[in-house]
Amino acid sequence: MNKTELIDGMAADAGISKASAKKALESFLGNVQGSLKGGGRVSLVGFGSWSVSARAARDGRNPQTGATIKIAAKNVVKFKAGAELSGSVN
């Protein structure tokens, strides 16, 4: 499913226009992104939670040359599926 298909599904399920569904989805994504950028955590009970985790600097290898390279430390977003989501997928 891509973003357009998600918007279509949201509009059909909620009985709203596609424009309203797109605005709602973009608002949701913006709020999740804003919270994560601020170092927060977003949790939707039953669905899952997003959090930010620090990844340490490490050595890597260039697959073409085999040369060792330094990979910088960075923050990454992690998603952990909730019980209802992980139970319904299996």
C-alpha positions in Angstrom: 0.0 0.0 0.0 1.3 3.4 -0.9 0.3 6.9 0.4 -2.3 7.4 -2.3 -4.0 4.1 -1.6 -3.9 4.8 2.2 -5.6 8.2 1.6 -8.2 6.5 -0.6 -8.9 3.9 2.1 -9.1 6.5 4.9 -11.5 8.6 2.8 -13.8 5.7 2.1 -13.8 4.4 5.7 -14.4 7.8 7.3 -16.8 9.0 4.6 -14.8 12.1 4.0 -13.2 13.6 0.9 -9.8 12.5 -0.3 -8.5 16.1 0.3 -9.6 15.9 3.9 -8.1 12.4 4.3 -4.8 13.7 2.8 -4.8 16.6 5.2 -5.4 14.4 8.2 -2.7 11.9 7.1 -0.2 14.7 6.6 -1.0 16.2 10.0 -0.5 12.8 11.6 2.8 12.3 9.9 4.0 15.8 10.8 3.1 15.4 14.4 4.8 12.0 14.7 7.9 13.5 13.0 7.9 16.6 15.2 7.7 14.5 18.4 10.5 12.2 17.3 12.7 15.1 16.3 12.2 16.5 19.8 13.5 13.2 21.2 10.0 12.1 22.2 8.2 8.8 21.7 4.9 8.1 19.9 2.8 5.2 21.1 -0.5 4.0 19.6 -1.9 1.3 21.9 -2.4 -2.0 20.0 -0.6 -0.7 16.9 2.9 0.1 18.0 5.3 2.7 19.1 8.0 4.8 17.4 11.1 6.0 19.3 14.5 7.5 18.6 17.6 5.5 19.4 21.3 6.6 19.2 23.5 4.5 16.9 27.2 4.6 17.8 29.9 5.3 15.3 31.4 2.2 13.8 33.8 0.9 11.1 32.4 -0.4 7.9 33.7 -1.8 4.6 33.3 -0.5 1.1 32.0 -3.5 -0.8 33.7 -2.5 -4.0 37.2 -1.9 -2.7 37.1 -3.7 0.6 38.6 -0.5 2.2 37.6 0.2 5.8 35.5 3.3 6.3 34.2 5.2 9.3 30.4 5.4 9.6 29.4 8.3 11.8 27.1 8.1 14.8 23.5 9.1 14.2 20.0 8.9 15.6 17.6 6.4 14.0 13.9 5.9 14.3 12.8 2.5 15.7 9.3 1.0 15.4 8.0 -1.7 17.7 4.8 -3.4 16.7 2.1 -3.6 19.4 0.4 -6.9 20.5 -2.7 -6.5 18.3 -0.7 -5.7 15.1 1.9 -8.4 15.5 -0.8 -10.9 16.5 -2.9 -10.1 13.4 0.0 -10.4 10.9 1.1 -13.9 11.8 
